[in-house]
Amino acid sequence: MNVFTVLAATALSVHVAWILWILFGWLLTRRRLWLRWVHVASLIWGIVVEVGPWPCPMTLLEQSFEARAGETAYHGSFIIHYLEAWIYPDVPPLLLTWFGPAVCGIILLIEASWFWRDYRHKGGGLK
C-alpha cells in the first residue's frame, strides 16, 4: 500500500465525515449558536456544490490521490459513485443529485425554526 492509497482512503473518510456532519450536525447545534452557524454554512455549501456546476473539492482530491496511487479514479459525483449502488440501485442519477439538496433544505428549515424560536424566546434578539 503506497502513500497515495492511504491519502485517498483518508480523503474518502473525511468526505464521509463531512456528509454525516451535513446530515446529522443539526443534532449537535441546538444549544450552541456558533456551531449552528457553522452547520448552516455547511448546508449552504453542500447545496451549492451539489446543484452548481463546480465539482466538490473533496471529490477532486480523492480522485487525484487514487490516480496517483495507480488506481482507476471514478468520475462524477461522490454521492452517485458511492451511494447509488448501495442505497439507490434503480434511481436515476439526476434524482439522486437533487435528493441531497432537498434533504439539506429540510435540515435548513429545522435550523431556521430554531433560530426563530430563539429569537422570539429572547425578546427579539439572539443574545
N, C-alpha and C positions, 0 to 999 in steps of 0.2 A: 504494500500500500504506500503510495507516494504522498508527498505533502499536499498536492493539489486535490487528491481524492479526499483527504481529511478536510481541506478547506471547503470543498464542495459539500461535504456532509455537514460541516459547521454552518455554511450558508443556508442549507436546507433546514437545519434545526432552528436557526434564527428566524427564518421565514415562517415556519410553523408556529413558533412562539409569537410572532407578530400577529398572525391571523387569530390565534387564541386570545391575544390581548384585544384585538378589534371586536371579537365576538363576545367575550366574557369580561372585559375590563370594566364595564358598567357596574358589575357586581362589587368591584373594589373601590369605586369612586363615590359612593353615596355620601359619605361623611367627609370626604377630602376634596375641597373645592379646587385646589390647584391640580390635583390628579384628574378631576373631572374635565378640566380644560384641556389637559394633555390628551385625554381619551377622545374628546370631541374633535380636536385637531387630527388625531389618528384616524377617526372615522371619515372625516372630510378628505384626508389624504387617500384613504382606501377607495372611496367613491371616485375621486378624480382619476386615480391611476387605473381603476377598473374600466371606467367608461371613456376615458380620454384616449388620445392616440399614442400616448407615451407608454413605453414598457416599464414595468416595475424594476427599480434598481437592484433589488434582491434577486430577481429572476435573472437579470443580466449577469450579476456576479456569480451566481450558481452555474449558469451555462458556461461562463468563461472558465471557471475552475474545472468543470467537467471536461471541456475541450482540451485544456492544458494537461489534464490527467490522462488523456488519450481515450476517454470515453466518448460515446456519441451523445452530444448535448441535445436535449429536446428543444423544440421550437414552439413559440407561442406562450400562452398564459400558464403560469404556475398552477392556478386553480384547475384549469381544464386538464392539464397534463397529469397532475397527481390525484385529484379528487374525482374526476369524471368516471374513471374506470371502477373505482371502489364504491362510490356513493350513488352516482347518477349514470349508470351504464347506457341507458337508452334516451338520455335527454340531449337535445341539440345544443351544441356549444354556445350559440347565441343566447339561449335561455339561461344556461348556466352562468354566462358572463353577466347577465342582468340580475340574476338571483342575489349575488353578493352585494351589489349596491342597494338592492331592495332591503335586505337584512340590515345593512348599515343604516339605511334611512329609518327603519323601525327603531333601532337602538338609539339613533339621534333623537327621535321623538321621546323616548324614555328619558334621555339626558335632559332634553328641553323641559319636560314636565317637572323634573326635579329642580331645575333652575327656577322655573316659575313658582313652584311650591315654596322654595327657599326665599324667593323674592317677596312673595305675599306674606309668608310667615314672619319675616324680619321687618315688616312695616315698609316695604317699598325699596329696600336696598340689600345688596349682598355684602354684609359686613363681615 
